[in-house]
Amino acid sequence: MTGAGRMLSGFAALVYVLILAPIVVVVMLAFSADNFILFPPSGYSLRWFRQLAGNGPLLAALWLSVQIAAVVTLCSLAIGVPAALALAKGRFRGKGALTSFFLAPLLLPTLITGLALLLFFSPLKLAATLPGLVLGHMTVTVPFVIRMMTTALANLPDDIEAAAATLGAPPWRVVRRVTLPLATPGLIACACLSFLLSFDETVISLFIAGPRASTLPVEMVRYVEGRTDPLVAALSVVLIVATLAVVLVVERLVGVARAVGR
């Protein structure tokens, strides 16, 4: 290995250490026996996982986030998949401009999106409501669904669809019986990642959430504002394990890099 190769390898190792170090710290704090955040912990126990199981507000926020993410995922697929199908398979004027329009929200900082949604939802009385949270999260997930599904559909073999069409199948049947079944791994990966995006959305939720519509990320932010115990670290470990399980499913089905359009 050349000197430049060793330098690049060392730099890459340093980057990995910087990325993984916070996760290691959180995992160690989750098993801490201390009454407050102290690193390294003076002892280890499962006390914070037991307290997490009895924390009503955090568990209620967790269940609410799961419900919202499920609804957001279904609505995003219902809107994004037909749009992606039109962009991937259709040939019409203005296709490039329409693609840029659909994907433009991905380029905006979520801080700006959250503020804009708050100003737009307030007169409509959608702020601090569950429908408002669903619509707010969809501003992020729908463009993501369109991007992922456009990539997945564009990679499908055209000859199979053409064969079905030449045998007399109408376009809607070709889509239902050929295109969508072939794109099933991409659909599942898209649904999983959309669920994670909605579940993890913090900035937009902070703008739109209210006392009766507080998602888990918002509740975690409120919790750490007034407490310094490792309970949130224990919750973070649970979320890390769940997220890794979803990512592994996506990787086995279609590949994470391919799912996000790379």
Residue, then its C-alpha position, 0 to 999 in steps of 0.5 A: m500500500t502506498g503512502a497516499g493509500r495509508m493516509l486515505s485509509g487512516f482518514a476513513a478510519l477516523v471518520y468512522v470513529l467520529i461517526l460511531a463514537p456518539i452511538v457508543v457513548v449513548v449505548m454505554l449511558a443507556f446501561s448506566a447505574d447513575n442517577f444522572i448522565l456521567f461518562p464513563p458510568s460508575g456502574y452498569s444496570l438495566r434500571w433505565f430500561r425498566q423505568l422506560a417501560g413505565n414512563g407513560p408520556l414517552l410510551a404514549a408519544l411512541w405509540l402516536s409516532v407509530q400511528i402517524a408514521a403508518v398513516v403518512t407511509l400509506c398516504s405517501l405511497a398512494i400519492g408517490v407511486p402513481a407520480a413515480l410511475a408517470l415520471a418513470k414510464g411516461r413520455f410527455r412535455g415538461k417531464g423534467a420540470l415536473t420532476s424538479f417540482f416534485l423533488a424540490p422540497l428535498l432541497l429545502p431545509t426542514l427549518i424553513t419548511g416547518l416555519a412555512l407549514l406553521l404559518f400556512f396551517s395556523p389560519l386553517k386550524l391544522a397546527a397542533t393537530l394530528p392531520g396537520l402532523v400527517l400533512g407536514h410529514m408528507t411534505v418530506t416523505v412524498p418527494f422521497v417516495i417519488r425519488m425512490m420509486t422513480t429509480a426502482l421503476a426505471n430499472l425494470p426491464d421494459d421487454i416484459e411490460a412490452a410483451a404483456a402489452t403485445l398480448g393484449a393486456p390494457p395499460w392498467r392491467v400491465v401496471r397491476r399484473v407486471t410492473l407493480p409485482l416486479a417493483t415489490p422489493g422497491l415498494i417495501a423498501c420505500a415504505c420502510l424508509s418512509f416510515l422511518l423518515s416520518f417517525d424520526e421527523t423532529v424539526i417539522s414536528l416541533f413547529i406543528a406539534g401541540p400538547r395533544a399531538s406530541t410525537l416521540p422526537v418532540e417529547m424527547v426534546r422536552y424531556v431532556e430540557g428538564r432532566t439529566d438522567p440516562l432514560v432518553a439514552a435507553l430509549s435511543v438504544v431501543l430506537i437504534v436497534a429497531t432502525l437497524a432492523v428496518v435498514l437490514v430489511v431494506e438492504r436485503l430486499v433492494g439495497v440501501a444505496r439503490a433505494v435512496g437513488r444512488 
